[in-house]
Amino acid sequence: MNFTQAHQSITSKSIWNKITIFLLFFFFALASNAQILEPVKWTSKMEKKGDKVILIFDGTIEKDWHMYSQFTPDGGPLALEISFKNQKGNYELIGKAKEGKTRTAFNDVFGVDETFFEGKAHIEQEIKIINPNLKTVDVDFDFQVCKEVCINSSKKFSIAVPSSFKMDEVPVVSEAKLDETKVVGLAVDTVKKEEAVHPKVEKTAEVKEEIPAPAPSRSLWSIFFIAFLSGFAALLTPCVFPMIPMTVSFFTKQSKSRAKGIRNAIIYGLSIIAIYVILGLIVTKIFGADALNALSTDVWFNLIFFVILIIFATSFLGAFEIMLPNSWANKADQQADKGGLIGILFMALALAIVSFSCTGPIVGTLLVEAASNGGIAPIVGMLGFSLALALPFMLFAMFPGWLNSLPKSGGWLNTVKVVLGFLELALAFKFLSNADLVLQLHFLEREVFIAIWIAIFGALTLYLFGKITLPHDSPTNHISVGRLYLGLLTFVFTMYLIPGLWGAPLKLISAFPPPPQYSESPFGVGGSGNGAVSSESIKGMPEGAELGPHGIMVFHDYEDGLAYAKEINKPIMLDFTGYACVNCRKMENNVWSDPSVLPILKNDVVLISLYVDDKRELPKEEQFTTEAGDKIITVGDKWTDFMISKYKTNTQPLYVITDLEGKNLNSTKPTISYVSTEEYLQWLKEGISNFK
């Protein structure tokens, strides 16, 4: 019996039937909206601490869900964006918004370290109110929260400002007016928003502890290890290596006893560590815990550092020397002649200055990389670097007999320096690629980036095999066994890169080149693709179509895809996805690529992928406001509204198979999300078999 028939059977005497029908309708209405997920519940308040006004936002995140931080790097999931809507002429921001405890983990889909909140999200922003008549501070959060599915959501805050914040009063807290979490384009048949929430004013104690800095995008141990290896590499350069036996011999000969010589050498090594750690402290103090983290996605920062690395690389390759003023080294030497602990400290300083032409580029690269992680990463990085630099001086002072086993200085030292120059050159293009990706200029697409790396590491291979010589190389009739092995290694790596031009994933370097979709050719240079859709068929593709993952023809506009499906009489598979959706990429990489699934997606359905985080603005005539009051401004807003109003959910990935009238073809599971290959394949076959 359906609801209409049940309703007709009700009589005035059947009170229990009425109650039953009422409950059925109630639960039906509840179920129809059960998929509109809101895994994060927000509260906000304003506090006065001394002469500071602080906005505080707290989010409670449901179990197993996580929300991405504003410091998640580009190329990964969607980072938190905070917009202050009525800032102009009303208040000024003091610094960047600070975050509470976050966690960082490597994302093998995007090839980046993602930073996110779990359980709770705590964010503070200090402001200075300049308009005494300001009534509210209006803030918008745009964020992504994921579990097995992802939700792109936003939250509007309107925080009431108390009439007075006097210095001699107890700090006042203004509770924010709480809006429902905005789900773009919530349609009429979804839950109505309640707007009447009364602001409440209450007193609170001062916040006594600082918010922790954002979690670094690398672990401190990995930063230490990379810095240690970099210090070891710097040790093997012609600026540093020859100084080991000279300096150790000086300490052992000038000291009255071997024990004193060992003690002085240890102090010398500790002085080297102190100098570089102090440098890390200075960088941390100047730039703060997260300033360079924010800069790391800035276009100008990436362009400037690209130029700096090119200069460093050119110096390492032998074009010129980067040196600090000689007067610095002379003054340090004069102080070193005085002897004692101060003299040893200045000897270490003289080493740092004299060796700058070799260590400077490495230290500079390390500091920027470490500082962009925030927190104490620069200090940890400099500790690892200086420890590798100082250890030989301390060890050879303890065991002077080992000095005889040291290889003699020679051309091999310049070889190390040149190899580092090639590596700096390759790394430089990563920063140029970041700027190109942010601006979406498509100048340095994936194929171009890989071709540049092939050229760089190919040239390095030829250099190691002795086919190329550079200005400071010593003449030689043969190459060493070590150089041969290193040449073979770079040759293998170069060969590994070449298939990347034809679309190979290159998982070993996935964090460096642009993503596969940021490519000039769908199949790579000269590629022909596999399956039903080949590169030869690109010219004949219908309007609005392009080649998507694994060479599947895909539409990104619903009307275009629907028109083509009607033309060829095939069912439609809707793919509600996002550029920053982790599990969407996992489904595409692991499930769509399966040999049993891929032919079906290529041949038996018309795929329409709708990106809910597409930030392109719709033409003015296509923008509108829903009855729920949500503004549809961007392309992503439009597809989110479509997904929610039609399928009563706001999660991605979401897959739906429909006929040409938009009706679902799957009865048991009308929609499906992040599932196994077997379940996805069964669902896919069921929907297609029901198509008439």
N, C-alpha and C positions, 0 to 999 in steps of 0.2 A: 504494500500500500504506500503511495507517495503522499507528500505533505498535503496536497490539495484535496485528495480523496479523504484523508484523515480529518481534515478540517470540516469537510461537508458532513461527516458522520457525527459531529459533535451536537449534542442536544443540550437543552438547558438543564436536564437532570444529570448529565454525565460530567459532574465537576472534576472527577479524577481524570477523565479524558482530556479536559481542557488543560489541566496542569501538565499532563504528559506531553501534549502537543506544544505547550509553551516551552517546556524544557528541551524538547527536540529542536525547536527553532533556535533556542538560545545556544545550544551546543553546536548547531550547524553554523550559526553566525560566528561563534568562537573559532571553530575549525577553519572557516574560510579565511581568517586572518592569522592563523597560527604560524604561518610561514614568514610573516613580516618580523624578522629577527632584529632585536636590539641588544646585542651582547654587552654593550657598555652603558651603564647608567651614570649620569653626570650630576654633580653638584658644584656650585661655585660660590665664592664669597670675596669680600674686599676687606682687607685689614690695614690698619695704620700702625706702623712700627717706627716710633720716633718721628722723624720728618718724612718717612717713606710711606708711600701707598702701594700696597701689594695686592694684585689679583691672584686668587688661588683657585685652581680647577682640580677637582678630584673625580676620577672615574673608577667605578667598580666594574671589573671585567669578569664575565662568567668563566667558569672552569673550562679549561682546555682551549679557550680563545686567547689570542694575543693581538695587541694593537701596535702598529708600527710608530716608531719615534720620529720626531722631526729631523733627527740626525741620521736616519737610514740613507745610505748613499744613493746617488743617481744610478740608474740601470737595474735597480731592484724593485721591491714592492713600493707601494705608494706611501710616501712619507707624510707625517702629520703637517698640515699647513694651518697657521694661525693668522687670521685676518682681523684687524682692529678697524671696525667699520666707521666709527665716528671720531677718529683720532684727530683729524685736522682742526686746529684752533681750539681743541678742548683739553688735550693732554699729550704728553710726550712719553715715549718708551725709554726706559733706562736699561740699556743692554738688551740682550736676547733672552727669550723665555728660557727658564731653567727647568730641568726635568728631575724627577725623583728616580728611584731605582729602575734600571732597565737591564735587559740581557742581550748579549750579542751572540749570534751563531752564523756559520757560513751557510749560504743558500746555494746548493749545487745547481739549481735551475738557472738562476740569474748570474751565478759566478761572483757574488758579492757577499760581504759580511753584513747581515741585516741586524738592526737594533730595534728592540720592541719591548713593550710593557706586558707583564703577566700579572693577573690578579688585581692589581691596582695601577692606576696612572695618576701621577701627581705632577702638576705643572704650575710654576709661579712666574709672574711677570711684574716687575716693578715699573710704576708709572709716576709721572709728575703732573698733577692737575694744574692747568693754566687758565681754565675758564671757571670762575667761581659760581657760575649759574648752571654748571653741568649737572644733569639729572641722572643719566645712566651712562655706563660704559658698555658698548655693544661689541661683542666678539663672536666670530664664527670659527669653528673648528671643522676642517675637512680631513678625514682620516680613513684608514683601511684597517679592518679587523678580520682575522682569518682563523679558521680551524680546518675542517675538511673542505669548507667553502670559504669564500671571501666576500665581504660586504664593504662597499664604498659608501660611507655615510658622512653626515655632517651634523653639527650641533650649534644652535644659536643661543648665546647667552646675552641677557640684558641685565646688568648688575647695577642696582640702585646705588647712587652716591649719597651718603648722609649729608644733611644740610651744613654740617660743620665738622672739621677735623682739627680740633684745638690741641696744641702741644701739651697742655696741662691736664687734659682729660684722659680717662681710661680709654685705651684703644677700642675703637668701635668696629664692629663687623657688620657689614650689610649683606644679607643673604640674597642671592641672585633670583630673578624671576626665571623659573624653569620652563623652558619650552620642551615639547616633545622632540626627540632626536629626529632631525629632518631626514626623511627618505624621499629623494627628489621625486616630485610628481605623484604623491600619494593620491590615488583616484578616489572617486565618490564612494565606491563600494568597499573601501578600506576604513579602518578605524578613524573616527573624527578626532581632531586634536582639541584638547582642553586648554584654553588660554588664560583663564582667570586664576592666577596664582598670586597671593598677596605677599608682598615683600615683608620680611621680618627683620627687625634690628635687635641684636643682642651683643653682650660683651664677651670678650674672649681674651685669653692670655696671649702674650707675645710668642711668636715663633722663635724658639731658642737655638735651633740648629739649622745649618745651611743645607740646602738641597744638594745631594751628591751630584757630581759632574756626570754627563752622559757616559754610558759605558763605551769603551774604545771599540772600534770596529775590528781590531785584532786583539788577541789576548796579549797581556804584558809579557808572558813567556815567549810568545812567537816574536814579538818586537825585540826582546833581549837577544834571542837566538840569531835573528837576521842581522842585528847590529853587531853581534860578536863575529859573525862570518865576514861582515863588511870591514870590521877592524882588522881581522886576519888578512883580508885582501889588501888593505892599506899598508899593512906591515911588510908585504912582499913587493912594495914599490921602491923605485930607486931613491926616493927621498928619505925613506925610513930604514930599510933593511941594512944598508951599510953602517948605520949608526949604532947597531946593536953591539958588535964586537968592540967598536971604538969606545962607546960609553961604559960598557962593563969593564974593559981594561983600565979605563981611567979610574973607576971606583976602586978596583982591586989594587992598583999600583999606588994611588994617592993615600989609601987608608993604612994606618999603622998595623992593622991585623986583618986577617981574612974575615973574622967575625964582623969587624967594623965595616969592611967593604961590602959584605952581604947586607948589613943593616942599611947602609947608605943607598944601595941599589934598590932595596925594598921601599925605602922612603921615596926614592926617585919614581918608582913605579906607581906608588900611591899618589904622588903629586900629579902624575899624568892623569890618573883617574879623577882626582879632585878637579883639575882644570876643565876636563870635558863635562863632568857632572855639573859643575857651576854653569857652564855654557847651557846645558839643558835646563837648569833652574831659571836662567835669565830668559830663555825662550818661553818657558811656561809662565813666568811672571808677566812678561810683556804681552803675550797673546792670550793669556787666560786658559781656562780648561777646555774651551770649545770654539774659540775664535777661528782657528785654522780649520776646524771641522766644518764650520759654516762656509769658509772660503773655498774648501775643496771642491764644491760644486759651482763655484763662481767662474764665469767665462774668462774674465780678465786674469784671475789668479792662474788658471790653467794655461792661458796663453803666455803669461810672463814666465811661468816656471818652464814651459816648453823652450822658450828662448834661453833661459839660464842653463838648462840641461844641454842644449846644443852648444853653448859656449864651453861648458865643462868638457863635453865630449871632444870638441875640437882641440882643446888644450891637451887632453890625455892622448889624442892621436898624434900630437907633436907639432901643431901649428904654432903654438906660443905657450909661455908659462904664466900661470896665474900666481902672483906672489904678493905677499904683504910687504909694506915698506921696510927696507933694510934697517932703518933707524930703530924699528921695534926690536929686531933681533940683536942689534948692537947693544941696546940698553939692557936687554935681558941677559946678554953675555957679561956685561959689566957687573950686574948684580950677582951673577953666578960666581964670579971670581972672588967674592967676599967669603965664600965657604959657609959651613954650617947648614942648618936646616933651611934657612932662607935662601942660601946659595943653591941648594939642591932643587928647591921649588922653582927658582928662576931658570935652572938648567932644563927642567921639564917644560917650562914655558917657552924657552928658546927652541926646544925640539918641536913644539906645536907650531911655532911661527915659521921655522925653517922648512918644515915638511908640509906647509900649507898647500903648496902647489899640487901635491899628490893627495893629501887627506881632505883638503877643502871641499872639492866636488863631492866626495863620499859623505863627509859630515853634513854638507848642505842638503843633499838628497835625503839622508837619514832624518835630519831634523824636521824637514817639511812633512815627510811621510809619517813620522812619529807624532809630530804636533797636530797633524790633521786627525789623529785618533783622540785627541783631547786628554785631559787629566795629567797624570805624571808620566805619560808615555815618552816625552822628550828626555826626561831624566833617566828612565829605564834604558832608552836607546843609547844615550851617551855612556851609561854605565857599562853596557855590553861592548860598545865600540872601544872604549878606553881600556877595559879589562884585557881584551885581545891584544891591544897595542902595548900594554905594560907588562904582561906576563913574561915575555921573553927576557926582558931586562932583569926581572927578579929571579927567574929560573937559572939563567946563565951566570948570574952573580953567585947563586948558591952552589952551582956545579960548573965551575969555570972550564973543566975539561971538555964539556960539551961544545965549547966554542970551536974546537977543532973539527967537529962534525958538521958545522954550518957550511952550506955551499958557498963558493966564492961569488962575490958580486960580479955581474956581467950583463950581457944582452938580455938574459932571461927576465931581468927585472923590468926592462922596458916593455917586454912582451906582456907581462902582467898588466902594466899600465895601459897599453894599447887595448887589451881585451876589455878592461874596465871602460875604456872610451867607447867601444862598440856597444857595450851593455847600456851605458848612459844614453847613447844615441837612440837605441831601441826604446828605452823607457820614455824618452822625450815625446815620442809620437803617441804614447798613451795619454799624455796630458793634452796634446792637440786634439786627439780623438774625443776626449771629454767635452772640450769646448764646442766641437762640431756637433756632437750629439745634443747638447743643451740647446743650441741654436737651430738644430734640425736643418743644417745647410747642405748636407749630403755631399760635401767635398771629400771627406775622408771616410768613405763607406768601407764595409768589411773587406771587399776584394782589394781595394787600394791599400788598406792598412796591412793586410797579409802580404801583399806584394812588396811593400816597403820592408817588412821584417825579413822576407826571403832574401831581398837584396842585401840587407845589413848582415845577416848571419851567413849568407853565401860569401860576402866579402871577407868576413872574419875567418871563414874556413880557408879561403885562398891565402889569407895572411898567415895563418898558422902553418899551412903547408909550404910557406916560403915563396908563393907566387906573387905576392904583393909586399913591397917594403915601404916603410914610412921614415920620416926624417931622422929619428934618433936610433934607428935599428943598427946593430953592429953587423958587418959583413960576415957571412957564414956559408960554408959549403954543404952543410947538412943541418937537419933539425933533430932535436932531442926526442927521445922516446915519449917523454911527458907531453911535449908539444904535439907530437903525432897523435897521441891518444885524445888530447883535447880537440884537435882538428877533426878527428873522426866523430867525436861527440857532437860538435857543431854541425858537421856535415849531415849526420843522421837527423838532427833537429831541423835543419833546413829542408831535408827531404820530407819530413813529417808535415811541415807547413804547406807544402805545395798542393796536396789534395784539398786544402781549405779554399783554394780558388774555385774548386768545383763543388763547394757546398759541404765539405766534411766538417764535423762539429768542432774538431781540435780541442778536446776536453782538457788537455794539459795546460792550455793557456786561455781557458774560457773567460777569465777575469780581465783579459787585456784587450782583445779586438772588439769592435762593435758587435752587437747581437746579429744573428743570421738574418733577421727581417730588415736590418738596416744595410741592405745590399743593393748593388747596381743591377744585378741579374738574378732572377729567381733561382737559377740552378748554378750560379757561379760562372766564371769565365768559360765560355765554350761548352757549358753543360747541356745535356739533352733531357735530363729528368727521367723518371721511371713511371710506368703505368700509363693510364689512359690519357692523361694530360701531359704533353711534352712541350719543350720550348718552341717547337715548330707551330704549335697551336695557339701560342700567345696572341699572335696578330689577329686570329679569328675569334677571340673571346668576345662575349657579349658586352655591351656597355655596362660599366659599373663593376665588372668582375676583375679579379686579379688572382695571381697564384699565391696561395697561403702556405701553411705548414705542409711539408712533404709533397708539394706540388699539387695540392688540392685546389681546385678552382673555388673561389669564395667571393661572396658579395658582402659589402659593409653597409648597404642601405636596404631596408626591408622591401620597399616598393620595387627597386631594381631586381632583387632576387625573386620576388613573387611573380613579376612579369615574365622572367625567364623560365621559372618553374611551370607556369601556365603554357608557355610556348612549347616546352618539350614534354609536358605532362609527367612530371616527377614530383615526389613528395619533398617537403621542405624540412631541413634540419636547422632549427634556430640554435645558435650558440651565443648565449649571453656571457661575455667575457670581459677582461680588462687588461690593459697594457701591463699593469703592475700586479696581476693576479698570479701568485705562485702556483696554486693548484691547477689553474687553467693551463699553464705551461707544462706541468707534469702530465696532465691528461693528454695534451698534444704530443709530448715527447714519448710517453710510455704506452698509451692506449691507441691513439690514432695511428701511430707508426706500426702497430702490430700487423703482420701479413694478412690476418683474417679480417681486420677492420678497415685497413686503408683502401682496398679496392671498392668496398661498399661506399665509403665516403666520396670516392672519386667518380663512381659510375652510377650509383643508385639513388642519390639524393642531391638536392640543391642546397649547398651549405651557405647560410647567412650568419656571419659573425658580427655581433653588435657590441661595441665597446662602451661600457657604461662609465669609463673614466676618460672618455674623449673630451678634451678641454676646448675644442674648436667651437666658437660661437655660432649659433644658428643665425640665418638671416633675420633681420628685425621682424619681418612679416610672419616668420615661423615661430617666434618666441611667444609664450603665453603663460598664464598663471592658472594653476589647477583650482578646482573648487575648494580644495583643502588649504589653498593659500601659498602653495609652493611655486616658485618661478622656474620655468623651463627655459633656460638660456643657452646651454651648450648641447652639442650632439649627444654627449654622455647623459645629460639630464633627460633627453628625449627617450633614449633607449631604457633608462632606468624606470621612467614613468610607464613605458610600454610593458616592461617585465612585471612591475608591481600590480598595475591595474589588470593585466591579463592573467598572470599566473600566481598572484598573491605571494610573491617572495622577492627578496632583495639580495639573494646570494649568487655568487659566481664561483665556479662555472655552473651554468644551468643549460641543460639541453632539452629541446622539445622537438618532436616530429609532428608535423601538421599536414593536412591536405591543402588543396588549393583555396579552400574557404577559411583556412585558419583554425580548423577543428583538430583537436588532439587525436592522434592515431593509436596511442598506447592506452589501453584500458586499465591494466593493473598499476602501472606507474606512468602517469601522464607526463611527468618530468623526471629528469635524473641529473645527478650531480657528480661528485667525485667518487667513482666506483672502480672496481676491478675490471680488467679487460673482458673477462668471461661475462660478467653481469652487463657490461656496456654492449657487448656484441649481441647477447640475447635480446636486450631491449631494442637495439637497432633493428634486428631482423623482424621482431614482432611488429614494430611500427610500419616498416616497409611492406610487410605482408598484408597489413590491413588497409593499405592504400588502394583506392579504386579509381 
